[in-house]
Amino acid sequence: MEICEHLPRLAQRADRLAIIRSLVGSEGRHAAFQCLTGHRIINQPAGGWPSFGSAISKLQGPVSEGTLPFVSLSTRMRNAPWGDPGQAGFAGQAHAPFAPNAESAQFTLNGLSVAGLQNRKSLLDGIDRLQREAGRSGAFEGLAKHYESAFGILTSSELMNALDVEQEDPRVIERYGRCATENAGYGDAGPLRNEYLLAARRLVEAGARVVTLAYGRWDWHGRPHGTNFENARDHFPQLDQGLTALLDDLEERGLDKDVSVVVWGEFGRTPTINKNGGRDHWPQVACAMLAGGGMRTGQVIGSTNRLGEHPHERPVHFQEVFATLYHNMGIDVAHTTLPDRTGRPQYLVEPIYQPLPELV
C-alpha cells in the first residue's frame, strides 16, 4: 500500500483502512447523487432513488424517539448537484435528511431560534385546523403527527448539543484542527472545516444512523484555480488531520466496529496532467477509502493498469460498496426492497451486486 506524502497520518493508520483502487460504474457527471445513492441519475424509478440515509431511515427509523436517522452537513454550492444533501426519493419526504445551516462551526436551524420555530409551528397548527375543518382530516392528521414529531426533534437539546462542537473537550477540537472555509482561495466549494467531522461523530453518538458531508472543492481542472499539485498540498494535509482524528476518536470511544466511514468522489481523474496543470474527468476508474464498520481493513482491493487508466484486477462497482454498507447496517440487499411511488418493489442495489467478500 503506497500513500502520498501529503497524508502521513493516514499512512500510519493503514492497518485501519481498506483502499479500493478499481472503482467502476461512474456516471461521469459532477453530482453527489451517485455517491449518496449508488445509482445513476438516468432512468430512475417513480419517485426517484432515495439516498442511502433515506433508505436507512425508512427501513430502520430513528434509534429512539427524538433522534434523527439521517443528517447532512453538506453546504450549499453554486454547483447545486455537488452540494446536494441527499434526496428522499420514493422513500418519502418524511425520510429526507435533516440539513442544518452548516456555513459555520456553530450550526443553526436556518437562522431560526426556538422561539422562531414556535411561531412557525403556531401558524402551521392554525393552517392545519382550517384544512381539517374543510373536511380533509384524514390526510392532515397524518401530516400533523409528522410535523409534531419533526418539531420535537428540531428543538431537542440532544440534537443541538451534538451540533455545538464548542461543547467538546478543547483538546479534542485541537486534534481535529480548525481549518479555513476554502484555503485554496477560489470559488465554489465545500468547506475545509474539520469541525464538521467532529460534528458527525457527535451526531452518531446522539443517535444519527447516517451522516454525510462534502469536503473541499469539486473541480480540479487547474489554472486559474490552482494546479492539481497546489490544491493537493493545500487540501490533503487538512483532510489528513481531520480524518485521522475521526478514526482515532471512533476507536477510543469503542465505535469503530459499529460506524462505517467512506471517503470518495463521483469519478476518477485523468492519469495525465492537462495544459492548465490540472486533471479532468475520468469515469473509467476511480478510488475509495473505507474504514470501521467491522470491515476487514489493512488491505488494497483491485488495481489499475500501469498508467492508472483502467481497472486491471477486481473491478469494484459503486453498488457493491453500497451493498457492503447496507450489510454493515444489518440489511440483506438480496431480500430487501422498498416500494416506489407506483407501489412496485425496488431492490436497494441491482441484484447482481452483493457485499464485497473481501470486507465482510
Order of alpha helices (4+ residues) and beta strands (2+ residues): alpha-beta-alpha-alpha-beta-alpha-alpha-alpha-alpha-alpha-beta-alpha-beta-beta-beta-beta-beta-beta-beta-beta-alpha-beta-beta
